């Protein structure tokens, strides 16, 4: 009796499991309904602004990204070549720069010499050669003393005019600076090559006719500790003879 009752219990249990399994497959919606799902939000479709990243900026061009303020490169100001000059020399340097870049030229004898002088001053940040702290320096005074001995070189002092170094105003001082530079270039050229072309002197007179390079003259004047000695170096063979006659005699 106990065995038959146990069999009936097992059969009933098996039938209950079969019916439960069949019911679960037949009604899947009931299982899904009992499982919690996350809430779904409604997302609008993307717009052109979402693609280009220009939302809120109606002036932006579609398809072009707008750089941020931090990404915009700010150009650095150009260095000031006159910043290192003495405050008293700077106004003179500024006026010299204006004179050298002006279209009208009333100082230089030719364009080549003007170009050489302009390059020299540019390479020296337009620092005056004959002024220091706004007044005439020792270099200018030494140059003037050497010019006063021009007659001993067979030259005429009247050919080398001295500008007004005590003129008032930066314009006048800048002009005096450049005029005296031209005067010293002329003096060095006359020392080495003579005052006149050989064709104007005569065929029987031998003269050195190779003028010095103006750039070399300016560099020598600028770097010399003894300006008179530096100028004497342009006299041929360290002598003061401008030319030699056919009979071998020197002439001043």
Order of alpha helices (4+ residues) and beta strands (2+ residues): alpha-alpha-alpha-alpha-alpha-beta-beta-alpha-alpha-alpha-beta-alpha-alpha-beta-beta
